[in-house]
Amino acid sequence: MKRQLPSIVLLTAMSFLLPRASHGAEALQKIRVGLPSLALTYMPFYVAQEKGLLKKFGLEAEYIQMNTGIQPQAIIGGNINFFPSLATGISAAVAGLPLVVVLNFYNFTPWMLVTSKEINKPQDLIGKKVAISGIRTTGHYLMVAWFKKFEINEKDVGFIMTGGTASSFASLASEQVAGAVLTPPFDDKAVSKGFKKYMFIGDLMDIPTSGLVASKAEVSNNRDRVQKTITALVDAIAWIRANRPESARMIADKFKITPAEANGAYETLIGMFNKDGRLPPKIARGYLDILRQERPIPADLDPQKFIDFSLLPGAK
């Protein structure tokens, strides 16, 4: 019996270790996020993954490149759990899809109309093409507002839908278009290639930009997972604020830009972040007014139907 004791002790020790390993595996929850392209506004997602903040909360994330326009149906179909475009999410929710905004990153969006140097006045774009991510995206709405401001018939300017900001930059760089709606650092990259920042258009309308959109079923059935995802992204924003040098290096490496350009992009990013992760009701109502220009929407539609900030850190 004495000779069997070590084996019994070993088996007993293993019986304690194995359940813990199994529990650890069960605790790792997988999430899939649809991102249309590389963009500065998605930096919280990149930081959350690369700095281990998602894993800190027991999450394993897969980022799937996916055109903005198909993301709402991808959520409903179970192909992804989240996507970042609040404008797309709200538009789809108004159309009847059970989607909800659970986190908002920014106070404003830094969209810039960048053009070839031959464009000297707005009318010079007539008969030419402008690259945007897609129809009914933020860039599209801003360009329509820009056309109205300068009394240009939008049908006189062609749109090329690229699926994302990085692709819009590529279309401009290859001279397939005369202009593109870009965010940092792509606007500065375009300038370095001989194009010019024609006009800042991000202030023409209050349009929600990036954050986190989920299905109502996800929020109801997987509240813990949604809350962990939100908290990891909020922590990522805090990390970006607290780590300027490393954040700027990440931006430079990810977007293949110079340190000076990366520092400028970092300053823009920091200036965009909001304080509490919520979307102001005024912006939500204003965006509904924009959508009313193209479809019938009840005047008494309550924006709270497609907004749920109950899972934010510190929310009551």
Phi and psi in degrees as GROMACS dihedral restraints (atoms count N, CA, C in turn):
[ dihedral_restraints ]
;  ai    aj    ak    al  type     phi  dphi    fc
    3     4     5     6     1   -61.7    20    10
    4     5     6     7     1   -34.4    20    10
    6     7     8     9     1   -72.1    20    10
    7     8     9    10     1   -20.8    20    10
    9    10    11    12     1   -86.2    20    10
   10    11    12    13     1   -14.7    20    10
   12    13    14    15     1   -58.1    20    10
   13    14    15    16     1   -45.2    20    10
   15    16    17    18     1   -58.2    20    10
   16    17    18    19     1   -39.1    20    10
   18    19    20    21     1   -65.3    20    10
   19    20    21    22     1   -40.4    20    10
   21    22    23    24     1   -64.0    20    10
   22    23    24    25     1   -42.5    20    10
   24    25    26    27     1   -62.2    20    10
   25    26    27    28     1   -42.4    20    10
   27    28    29    30     1   -62.8    20    10
   28    29    30    31     1   -44.9    20    10
   30    31    32    33     1   -64.5    20    10
   31    32    33    34     1   -37.4    20    10
   33    34    35    36     1   -64.1    20    10
   34    35    36    37     1   -43.1    20    10
   36    37    38    39     1   -62.0    20    10
   37    38    39    40     1   -41.2    20    10
   39    40    41    42     1   -65.7    20    10
   40    41    42    43     1   -33.8    20    10
   42    43    44    45     1   -65.2    20    10
   43    44    45    46     1   -27.9    20    10
   45    46    47    48     1   -79.0    20    10
   46    47    48    49     1   -35.1    20    10
   48    49    50    51     1   -75.7    20    10
   49    50    51    52     1   -42.1    20    10
   51    52    53    54     1   -61.9    20    10
   52    53    54    55     1   -45.2    20    10
   54    55    56    57     1   -60.1    20    10
   55    56    57    58     1   -36.1    20    10
   57    58    59    60     1   -65.4    20    10
   58    59    60    61     1   -42.0    20    10
   60    61    62    63     1   -64.0    20    10
   61    62    63    64     1   -41.1    20    10
   63    64    65    66     1   -64.0    20    10
   64    65    66    67     1   -41.7    20    10
   66    67    68    69     1   -63.6    20    10
   67    68    69    70     1   -40.4    20    10
   69    70    71    72     1   -62.6    20    10
   70    71    72    73     1   -38.8    20    10
   72    73    74    75     1   -67.0    20    10
   73    74    75    76     1   -40.7    20    10
   75    76    77    78     1   -66.1    20    10
   76    77    78    79     1   -31.1    20    10
   78    79    80    81     1   -72.5    20    10
   79    80    81    82     1   -19.6    20    10
   81    82    83    84     1   -80.9    20    10
   82    83    84    85     1   108.5    20    10
   84    85    86    87     1   -99.0    20    10
   85    86    87    88     1   136.8    20    10
   87    88    89    90     1   -95.2    20    10
   88    89    90    91     1   137.5    20    10
   90    91    92    93     1  -129.8    20    10
   91    92    93    94     1   149.5    20    10
   93    94    95    96     1  -123.3    20    10
   94    95    96    97     1   130.4    20    10
   96    97    98    99     1  -120.8    20    10
   97    98    99   100     1   128.7    20    10
   99   100   101   102     1   -88.0    20    10
  100   101   102   103     1   118.4    20    10
  102   103   104   105     1  -120.2    20    10
  103   104   105   106     1   129.0    20    10
  105   106   107   108     1   -72.0    20    10
  106   107   108   109     1   -32.4    20    10
  108   109   110   111     1  -170.6    20    10
  109   110   111   112     1   174.0    20    10
  111   112   113   114     1   -68.1    20    10
  112   113   114   115     1   128.3    20    10
  114   115   116   117     1  -155.5    20    10
  115   116   117   118     1   145.5    20    10
  117   118   119   120     1   -60.4    20    10
  118   119   120   121     1   -35.2    20    10
  120   121   122   123     1   -66.4    20    10
  121   122   123   124     1   -12.6    20    10
  123   124   125   126     1   -97.6    20    10
  124   125   126   127     1    11.3    20    10
  126   127   128   129     1   -54.1    20    10
  127   128   129   130     1   -38.7    20    10
  129   130   131   132     1   -57.6    20    10
  130   131   132   133     1   -34.7    20    10
  132   133   134   135     1   -67.7    20    10
  133   134   135   136     1   -43.6    20    10
  135   136   137   138     1   -63.6    20    10
  136   137   138   139     1   -45.1    20    10
  138   139   140   141     1   -65.9    20    10
  139   140   141   142     1   -42.6    20    10
  141   142   143   144     1   -57.9    20    10
  142   143   144   145     1   -36.0    20    10
  144   145   146   147     1   -83.2    20    10
  145   146   147   148     1   -49.5    20    10
  147   148   149   150     1   -71.4    20    10
  148   149   150   151     1   -24.2    20    10
  150   151   152   153     1   -98.9    20    10
  151   152   153   154     1     9.7    20    10
  153   154   155   156     1    74.1    20    10
  154   155   156   157     1    17.1    20    10
  156   157   158   159     1   -73.9    20    10
  157   158   159   160     1   -32.2    20    10
  159   160   161   162     1   -68.7    20    10
  160   161   162   163     1   -44.0    20    10
  162   163   164   165     1   -64.3    20    10
  163   164   165   166     1   -31.2    20    10
  165   166   167   168     1   -56.4    20    10
  166   167   168   169     1   -31.8    20    10
  168   169   170   171     1  -102.1    20    10
  169   170   171   172     1    17.6    20    10
  171   172   173   174     1    76.7    20    10
  172   173   174   175     1    28.0    20    10
  174   175   176   177     1  -113.7    20    10
  175   176   177   178     1   142.3    20    10
  177   178   179   180     1  -118.6    20    10
  178   179   180   181     1   114.6    20    10
  180   181   182   183     1  -103.5    20    10
  181   182   183   184     1   142.1    20    10
  183   184   185   186     1  -121.3    20    10
  184   185   186   187     1   121.6    20    10
  186   187   188   189     1   -96.5    20    10
  187   188   189   190     1   122.7    20    10
  189   190   191   192     1  -112.5    20    10
  190   191   192   193     1   122.8    20    10
  192   193   194   195     1   -71.0    20    10
  193   194   195   196     1   124.4    20    10
  195   196   197   198     1  -154.4    20    10
  196   197   198   199     1   131.5    20    10
  198   199   200   201     1   -55.1    20    10
  199   200   201   202     1   137.3    20    10
  201   202   203   204     1   -54.1    20    10
  202   203   204   205     1   -39.7    20    10
  204   205   206   207     1   -64.2    20    10
  205   206   207   208     1   -25.2    20    10
  207   208   209   210     1   -99.9    20    10
  208   209   210   211     1    -1.8    20    10
  210   211   212   213     1   -64.0    20    10
  211   212   213   214     1   -41.6    20    10
  213   214   215   216     1   -57.6    20    10
  214   215   216   217     1   -46.2    20    10
  216   217   218   219     1   -67.5    20    10
  217   218   219   220     1   -29.8    20    10
  219   220   221   222     1   -65.2    20    10
  220   221   222   223     1   -36.0    20    10
  222   223   224   225     1   -67.9    20    10
  223   224   225   226     1   -48.6    20    10
  225   226   227   228     1   -61.2    20    10
  226   227   228   229     1   -35.6    20    10
  228   229   230   231     1   -80.3    20    10
  229   230   231   232     1    -3.4    20    10
  231   232   233   234     1    82.4    20    10
  232   233   234   235     1    11.5    20    10
  234   235   236   237     1   -79.0    20    10
  235   236   237   238     1   -28.8    20    10
  237   238   239   240     1  -137.1    20    10
  238   239   240   241     1   163.8    20    10
  240   241   242   243     1  -100.4    20    10
  241   242   243   244     1   -30.0    20    10
  243   244   245   246     1  -145.7    20    10
  244   245   246   247     1   158.3    20    10
  246   247   248   249     1  -145.9    20    10
  247   248   249   250     1   162.8    20    10
  249   250   251   252     1   -94.1    20    10
  250   251   252   253     1   -19.2    20    10
  252   253   254   255     1   -77.6    20    10
  253   254   255   256     1   108.3    20    10
  255   256   257   258     1   -68.9    20    10
  256   257   258   259     1   -37.7    20    10
  258   259   260   261     1   -60.8    20    10
  259   260   261   262     1   -44.6    20    10
  261   262   263   264     1   -65.0    20    10
  262   263   264   265     1   -41.5    20    10
  264   265   266   267     1   -64.0    20    10
  265   266   267   268     1   -45.0    20    10
  267   268   269   270     1   -66.7    20    10
  268   269   270   271     1   -42.5    20    10
  270   271   272   273     1   -58.8    20    10
  271   272   273   274     1   -43.7    20    10
  273   274   275   276     1   -68.6    20    10
  274   275   276   277     1   -36.6    20    10
  276   277   278   279     1   -65.9    20    10
  277   278   279   280     1   -40.6    20    10
  279   280   281   282     1   -62.9    20    10
  280   281   282   283     1   -32.8    20    10
  282   283   284   285     1   -76.0    20    10
  283   284   285   286     1    -6.6    20    10
  285   286   287   288     1   116.8    20    10
  286   287   288   289     1    -5.7    20    10
  288   289   290   291     1   -76.1    20    10
  289   290   291   292     1   141.2    20    10
  291   292   293   294     1   -79.6    20    10
  292   293   294   295     1    70.6    20    10
  294   295   296   297     1  -115.0    20    10
  295   296   297   298     1   156.5    20    10
  297   298   299   300     1  -147.2    20    10
  298   299   300   301     1   140.5    20    10
  300   301   302   303     1   -84.1    20    10
  301   302   303   304     1   124.7    20    10
  303   304   305   306     1  -114.2    20    10
  304   305   306   307     1    -8.5    20    10
  306   307   308   309     1  -159.6    20    10
  307   308   309   310     1   137.7    20    10
  309   310   311   312     1  -123.1    20    10
  310   311   312   313     1   129.0    20    10
  312   313   314   315     1   -84.6    20    10
  313   314   315   316     1   -38.5    20    10
  315   316   317   318     1  -125.2    20    10
  316   317   318   319     1   156.7    20    10
  318   319   320   321     1   -85.5    20    10
  319   320   321   322     1   -30.7    20    10
  321   322   323   324     1  -154.0    20    10
  322   323   324   325     1   173.9    20    10
  324   325   326   327     1  -122.1    20    10
  325   326   327   328     1   136.1    20    10
  327   328   329   330     1   -91.7    20    10
  328   329   330   331     1    44.9    20    10
  330   331   332   333     1   -67.4    20    10
  331   332   333   334     1   135.8    20    10
  333   334   335   336     1  -128.6    20    10
  334   335   336   337     1   134.5    20    10
  336   337   338   339     1   -85.5    20    10
  337   338   339   340     1   115.8    20    10
  339   340   341   342     1  -112.0    20    10
  340   341   342   343     1   133.7    20    10
  342   343   344   345     1  -133.6    20    10
  343   344   345   346     1   171.7    20    10
  345   346   347   348     1   -70.0    20    10
  346   347   348   349     1   160.3    20    10
  348   349   350   351     1   -68.2    20    10
  349   350   351   352     1   -15.2    20    10
  351   352   353   354     1   -75.5    20    10
  352   353   354   355     1   -12.9    20    10
  354   355   356   357     1   -86.7    20    10
  355   356   357   358     1   107.9    20    10
  357   358   359   360     1  -111.9    20    10
  358   359   360   361     1   -19.3    20    10
  360   361   362   363     1  -143.2    20    10
  361   362   363   364     1   157.3    20    10
  363   364   365   366     1   -53.5    20    10
  364   365   366   367     1   -38.0    20    10
  366   367   368   369     1   -66.1    20    10
  367   368   369   370     1   -15.6    20    10
  369   370   371   372     1   -67.1    20    10
  370   371   372   373     1   -15.8    20    10
  372   373   374   375     1   -83.8    20    10
  373   374   375   376     1   -11.4    20    10
  375   376   377   378     1   -61.8    20    10
  376   377   378   379     1   131.0    20    10
  378   379   380   381     1    83.6    20    10
  379   380   381   382     1    -0.5    20    10
  381   382   383   384     1  -112.3    20    10
  382   383   384   385     1  -176.1    20    10
  384   385   386   387     1  -122.7    20    10
  385   386   387   388     1   147.6    20    10
  387   388   389   390     1  -124.8    20    10
  388   389   390   391     1   134.1    20    10
  390   391   392   393     1   -87.7    20    10
  391   392   393   394     1   129.5    20    10
  393   394   395   396     1  -134.2    20    10
  394   395   396   397     1   163.5    20    10
  396   397   398   399     1   -64.4    20    10
  397   398   399   400     1   -40.4    20    10
  399   400   401   402     1   177.4    20    10
  400   401   402   403     1   168.9    20    10
  402   403   404   405     1   -68.5    20    10
  403   404   405   406     1   140.6    20    10
  405   406   407   408     1    65.5    20    10
  406   407   408   409     1    23.1    20    10
  408   409   410   411     1   -95.5    20    10
  409   410   411   412     1   171.7    20    10
  411   412   413   414     1   -57.7    20    10
  412   413   414   415     1   -45.3    20    10
  414   415   416   417     1   -60.1    20    10
  415   416   417   418     1   -37.7    20    10
  417   418   419   420     1   -65.7    20    10
  418   419   420   421     1   -48.5    20    10
  420   421   422   423     1   -61.9    20    10
  421   422   423   424     1   -38.9    20    10
  423   424   425   426     1   -67.3    20    10
  424   425   426   427     1   -39.0    20    10
  426   427   428   429     1   -67.8    20    10
  427   428   429   430     1   -38.2    20    10
  429   430   431   432     1   -61.2    20    10
  430   431   432   433     1   -42.6    20    10
  432   433   434   435     1   -64.0    20    10
  433   434   435   436     1   -36.7    20    10
  435   436   437   438     1   -65.6    20    10
  436   437   438   439     1   -42.3    20    10
  438   439   440   441     1   -59.7    20    10
  439   440   441   442     1   -44.5    20    10
  441   442   443   444     1   -63.1    20    10
  442   443   444   445     1   -39.0    20    10
  444   445   446   447     1   -60.0    20    10
  445   446   447   448     1   -37.6    20    10
  447   448   449   450     1  -104.9    20    10
  448   449   450   451     1    16.9    20    10
  450   451   452   453     1    54.2    20    10
  451   452   453   454     1    46.8    20    10
  453   454   455   456     1  -109.0    20    10
  454   455   456   457     1   132.6    20    10
  456   457   458   459     1   -72.2    20    10
  457   458   459   460     1   119.8    20    10
  459   460   461   462     1   -61.3    20    10
  460   461   462   463     1   -22.8    20    10
  462   463   464   465     1   -71.1    20    10
  463   464   465   466     1   -14.6    20    10
  465   466   467   468     1   -84.9    20    10
  466   467   468   469     1    -5.7    20    10
  468   469   470   471     1  -123.7    20    10
  469   470   471   472     1   128.7    20    10
  471   472   473   474     1   -86.5    20    10
  472   473   474   475     1   143.8    20    10
  474   475   476   477     1  -104.3    20    10
  475   476   477   478     1   140.2    20    10
  477   478   479   480     1  -113.2    20    10
  478   479   480   481     1   121.4    20    10
  480   481   482   483     1   -88.5    20    10
  481   482   483   484     1   117.8    20    10
  483   484   485   486     1  -103.0    20    10
  484   485   486   487     1   -18.5    20    10
  486   487   488   489     1    94.0    20    10
  487   488   489   490     1   -13.6    20    10
  489   490   491   492     1   179.3    20    10
  490   491   492   493     1   163.2    20    10
  492   493   494   495     1   -62.7    20    10
  493   494   495   496     1   -40.6    20    10
  495   496   497   498     1   -61.5    20    10
  496   497   498   499     1   -39.2    20    10
  498   499   500   501     1   -71.7    20    10
  499   500   501   502     1   -32.9    20    10
  501   502   503   504     1   -64.0    20    10
  502   503   504   505     1   -41.3    20    10
  504   505   506   507     1   -61.5    20    10
  505   506   507   508     1   -43.2    20    10
  507   508   509   510     1   -62.2    20    10
  508   509   510   511     1   -38.4    20    10
  510   511   512   513     1   -64.9    20    10
  511   512   513   514     1   -39.2    20    10
  513   514   515   516     1   -69.3    20    10
  514   515   516   517     1   -45.5    20    10
  516   517   518   519     1   -61.5    20    10
  517   518   519   520     1   -31.6    20    10
  519   520   521   522     1   -90.3    20    10
  520   521   522   523     1     6.3    20    10
  522   523   524   525     1    61.3    20    10
  523   524   525   526     1    31.1    20    10
  525   526   527   528     1   -78.4    20    10
  526   527   528   529     1   -20.1    20    10
  528   529   530   531     1  -134.3    20    10
  529   530   531   532     1   162.2    20    10
  531   532   533   534     1   -90.8    20    10
  532   533   534   535     1   -15.4    20    10
  534   535   536   537     1  -156.4    20    10
  535   536   537   538     1   163.7    20    10
  537   538   539   540     1  -150.7    20    10
  538   539   540   541     1   146.6    20    10
  540   541   542   543     1   -93.8    20    10
  541   542   543   544     1   113.2    20    10
  543   544   545   546     1  -127.7    20    10
  544   545   546   547     1   157.4    20    10
  546   547   548   549     1  -115.2    20    10
  547   548   549   550     1   161.8    20    10
  549   550   551   552     1   -59.9    20    10
  550   551   552   553     1   149.3    20    10
  552   553   554   555     1   -91.2    20    10
  553   554   555   556     1    10.4    20    10
  555   556   557   558     1   -66.3    20    10
  556   557   558   559     1   -29.4    20    10
  558   559   560   561     1   -65.4    20    10
  559   560   561   562     1   -41.5    20    10
  561   562   563   564     1   -70.1    20    10
  562   563   564   565     1   -36.6    20    10
  564   565   566   567     1   -61.7    20    10
  565   566   567   568     1   -38.9    20    10
  567   568   569   570     1   -65.8    20    10
  568   569   570   571     1   -39.9    20    10
  570   571   572   573     1   -61.5    20    10
  571   572   573   574     1   -39.7    20    10
  573   574   575   576     1   -66.4    20    10
  574   575   576   577     1   -17.1    20    10
  576   577   578   579     1   -99.3    20    10
  577   578   579   580     1     9.1    20    10
  579   580   581   582     1   101.8    20    10
  580   581   582   583     1     3.5    20    10
  582   583   584   585     1   -93.0    20    10
  583   584   585   586     1   176.9    20    10
  585   586   587   588     1  -134.5    20    10
  586   587   588   589     1   149.1    20    10
  588   589   590   591     1   -76.8    20    10
  589   590   591   592     1   104.2    20    10
  591   592   593   594     1   -76.6    20    10
  592   593   594   595     1   -45.8    20    10
  594   595   596   597     1  -163.8    20    10
  595   596   597   598     1   140.3    20    10
  597   598   599   600     1   -76.4    20    10
  598   599   600   601     1   124.5    20    10
  600   601   602   603     1  -117.4    20    10
  601   602   603   604     1     0.5    20    10
  603   604   605   606     1   -66.1    20    10
  604   605   606   607     1   -14.3    20    10
  606   607   608   609     1  -100.1    20    10
  607   608   609   610     1     6.0    20    10
  609   610   611   612     1   -74.0    20    10
  610   611   612   613     1   -25.8    20    10
  612   613   614   615     1  -147.3    20    10
  613   614   615   616     1   151.2    20    10
  615   616   617   618     1   -89.3    20    10
  616   617   618   619     1    99.5    20    10
  618   619   620   621     1  -121.5    20    10
  619   620   621   622     1   129.7    20    10
  621   622   623   624     1   -62.3    20    10
  622   623   624   625     1   144.3    20    10
  624   625   626   627     1  -114.0    20    10
  625   626   627   628     1  -104.2    20    10
  627   628   629   630     1  -107.5    20    10
  628   629   630   631     1   150.7    20    10
  630   631   632   633     1   178.5    20    10
  631   632   633   634     1  -126.1    20    10
  633   634   635   636     1  -142.4    20    10
  634   635   636   637     1   125.3    20    10
  636   637   638   639     1  -116.5    20    10
  637   638   639   640     1   136.0    20    10
  639   640   641   642     1  -134.5    20    10
  640   641   642   643     1   169.6    20    10
  642   643   644   645     1   -82.1    20    10
  643   644   645   646     1   155.6    20    10
  645   646   647   648     1   -64.1    20    10
  646   647   648   649     1   -31.8    20    10
  648   649   650   651     1   -66.0    20    10
  649   650   651   652     1   -39.6    20    10
  651   652   653   654     1   -61.5    20    10
  652   653   654   655     1   -44.0    20    10
  654   655   656   657     1   -66.1    20    10
  655   656   657   658     1   -37.7    20    10
  657   658   659   660     1   -75.2    20    10
  658   659   660   661     1   -42.5    20    10
  660   661   662   663     1   -94.8    20    10
  661   662   663   664     1   -21.6    20    10
  663   664   665   666     1  -132.3    20    10
  664   665   666   667     1    51.0    20    10
  666   667   668   669     1   -59.4    20    10
  667   668   669   670     1   -38.6    20    10
  669   670   671   672     1   -62.4    20    10
  670   671   672   673     1   -44.2    20    10
  672   673   674   675     1   -66.0    20    10
  673   674   675   676     1   -41.6    20    10
  675   676   677   678     1   -64.1    20    10
  676   677   678   679     1   -43.8    20    10
  678   679   680   681     1   -64.6    20    10
  679   680   681   682     1   -39.4    20    10
  681   682   683   684     1   -64.6    20    10
  682   683   684   685     1   -39.5    20    10
  684   685   686   687     1   -64.0    20    10
  685   686   687   688     1   -45.2    20    10
  687   688   689   690     1   -59.8    20    10
  688   689   690   691     1   -47.5    20    10
  690   691   692   693     1   -63.1    20    10
  691   692   693   694     1   -39.8    20    10
  693   694   695   696     1   -62.8    20    10
  694   695   696   697     1   -40.1    20    10
  696   697   698   699     1   -70.6    20    10
  697   698   699   700     1   -38.6    20    10
  699   700   701   702     1   -63.2    20    10
  700   701   702   703     1   -40.9    20    10
  702   703   704   705     1   -64.9    20    10
  703   704   705   706     1   -33.8    20    10
  705   706   707   708     1   -64.7    20    10
  706   707   708   709     1   -40.3    20    10
  708   709   710   711     1   -63.3    20    10
  709   710   711   712     1   -42.8    20    10
  711   712   713   714     1   -62.1    20    10
  712   713   714   715     1   -38.3    20    10
  714   715   716   717     1   -65.1    20    10
  715   716   717   718     1   -42.6    20    10
  717   718   719   720     1   -60.7    20    10
  718   719   720   721     1   -43.7    20    10
  720   721   722   723     1   -61.9    20    10
  721   722   723   724     1   -38.3    20    10
  723   724   725   726     1   -87.9    20    10
  724   725   726   727     1    -9.8    20    10
  726   727   728   729     1  -131.1    20    10
  727   728   729   730     1    68.9    20    10
  729   730   731   732     1   -60.7    20    10
  730   731   732   733     1   -52.7    20    10
  732   733   734   735     1   -58.0    20    10
  733   734   735   736     1   -46.5    20    10
  735   736   737   738     1   -70.8    20    10
  736   737   738   739     1   -35.7    20    10
  738   739   740   741     1   -62.4    20    10
  739   740   741   742     1   -43.7    20    10
  741   742   743   744     1   -63.8    20    10
  742   743   744   745     1   -37.9    20    10
  744   745   746   747     1   -64.6    20    10
  745   746   747   748     1   -40.4    20    10
  747   748   749   750     1   -61.4    20    10
  748   749   750   751     1   -43.0    20    10
  750   751   752   753     1   -63.3    20    10
  751   752   753   754     1   -44.2    20    10
  753   754   755   756     1   -61.6    20    10
  754   755   756   757     1   -44.6    20    10
  756   757   758   759     1   -68.7    20    10
  757   758   759   760     1   -42.2    20    10
  759   760   761   762     1   -71.0    20    10
  760   761   762   763     1   -37.8    20    10
  762   763   764   765     1  -103.5    20    10
  763   764   765   766     1     2.7    20    10
  765   766   767   768     1    55.6    20    10
  766   767   768   769     1    53.6    20    10
  768   769   770   771     1  -125.3    20    10
  769   770   771   772     1   170.1    20    10
  771   772   773   774     1   -74.8    20    10
  772   773   774   775     1   159.9    20    10
  774   775   776   777     1   -56.8    20    10
  775   776   777   778     1   -38.8    20    10
  777   778   779   780     1   -64.1    20    10
  778   779   780   781     1   -43.7    20    10
  780   781   782   783     1   -64.6    20    10
  781   782   783   784     1   -38.3    20    10
  783   784   785   786     1   -66.4    20    10
  784   785   786   787     1   -39.6    20    10
  786   787   788   789     1   -64.5    20    10
  787   788   789   790     1   -38.7    20    10
  789   790   791   792     1   -65.0    20    10
  790   791   792   793     1   -41.7    20    10
  792   793   794   795     1   -64.6    20    10
  793   794   795   796     1   -37.8    20    10
  795   796   797   798     1   -62.6    20    10
  796   797   798   799     1   -44.1    20    10
  798   799   800   801     1   -60.6    20    10
  799   800   801   802     1   -42.0    20    10
  801   802   803   804     1   -61.2    20    10
  802   803   804   805     1   -45.0    20    10
  804   805   806   807     1   -62.0    20    10
  805   806   807   808     1   -47.3    20    10
  807   808   809   810     1   -61.2    20    10
  808   809   810   811     1   -38.4    20    10
  810   811   812   813     1   -69.1    20    10
  811   812   813   814     1   -20.0    20    10
  813   814   815   816     1   -84.3    20    10
  814   815   816   817     1   -31.3    20    10
  816   817   818   819     1   -58.8    20    10
  817   818   819   820     1   138.8    20    10
  819   820   821   822     1   -89.7    20    10
  820   821   822   823     1  -178.7    20    10
  822   823   824   825     1   -97.1    20    10
  823   824   825   826     1   -28.5    20    10
  825   826   827   828     1  -126.9    20    10
  826   827   828   829     1     2.4    20    10
  828   829   830   831     1    78.7    20    10
  829   830   831   832     1     7.2    20    10
  831   832   833   834     1  -101.2    20    10
  832   833   834   835     1   157.1    20    10
  834   835   836   837     1   -99.8    20    10
  835   836   837   838     1   119.4    20    10
  837   838   839   840     1   -58.3    20    10
  838   839   840   841     1   134.7    20    10
  840   841   842   843     1   -54.8    20    10
  841   842   843   844     1   -33.7    20    10
  843   844   845   846     1   -60.0    20    10
  844   845   846   847     1   -41.8    20    10
  846   847   848   849     1   -69.3    20    10
  847   848   849   850     1   -40.2    20    10
  849   850   851   852     1   -62.0    20    10
  850   851   852   853     1   -44.7    20    10
  852   853   854   855     1   -67.2    20    10
  853   854   855   856     1   -39.4    20    10
  855   856   857   858     1   -62.8    20    10
  856   857   858   859     1   -37.0    20    10
  858   859   860   861     1   -68.8    20    10
  859   860   861   862     1   -34.5    20    10
  861   862   863   864     1   -61.6    20    10
  862   863   864   865     1   -38.1    20    10
  864   865   866   867     1   -63.2    20    10
  865   866   867   868     1   -37.0    20    10
  867   868   869   870     1   -64.4    20    10
  868   869   870   871     1   -44.5    20    10
  870   871   872   873     1   -65.2    20    10
  871   872   873   874     1   -29.2    20    10
  873   874   875   876     1   -65.9    20    10
  874   875   876   877     1   -18.2    20    10
  876   877   878   879     1   -71.1    20    10
  877   878   879   880     1   -17.2    20    10
  879   880   881   882     1  -122.1    20    10
  880   881   882   883     1    -7.0    20    10
  882   883   884   885     1  -157.6    20    10
  883   884   885   886     1   155.8    20    10
  885   886   887   888     1   -75.1    20    10
  886   887   888   889     1   123.3    20    10
  888   889   890   891     1  -131.3    20    10
  889   890   891   892     1   128.3    20    10
  891   892   893   894     1   -53.9    20    10
  892   893   894   895     1   138.0    20    10
  894   895   896   897     1   -64.1    20    10
  895   896   897   898     1   -27.2    20    10
  897   898   899   900     1   -97.3    20    10
  898   899   900   901     1    14.8    20    10
  900   901   902   903     1   -62.3    20    10
  901   902   903   904     1   125.4    20    10
  903   904   905   906     1   -88.1    20    10
  904   905   906   907     1   118.4    20    10
  906   907   908   909     1   -57.4    20    10
  907   908   909   910     1   -22.6    20    10
  909   910   911   912     1   -64.6    20    10
  910   911   912   913     1   -14.0    20    10
  912   913   914   915     1   -68.3    20    10
  913   914   915   916     1   -24.8    20    10
  915   916   917   918     1  -122.1    20    10
  916   917   918   919     1    25.1    20    10
  918   919   920   921     1  -133.1    20    10
  919   920   921   922     1   133.1    20    10
  921   922   923   924     1  -145.9    20    10
  922   923   924   925     1   102.9    20    10
  924   925   926   927     1  -106.4    20    10
  925   926   927   928     1    21.8    20    10
  927   928   929   930     1   -70.7    20    10
  928   929   930   931     1   -16.3    20    10
  930   931   932   933     1  -100.0    20    10
  931   932   933   934     1     3.7    20    10
  933   934   935   936     1   -65.5    20    10
  934   935   936   937     1   149.4    20    10
  936   937   938   939     1   -56.8    20    10
  937   938   939   940     1   127.3    20    10
  939   940   941   942     1    85.1    20    10
  940   941   942   943     1    -1.2    20    10
  942   943   944   945     1   -70.8    20    10
  943   944   945   946     1   148.0    20    10
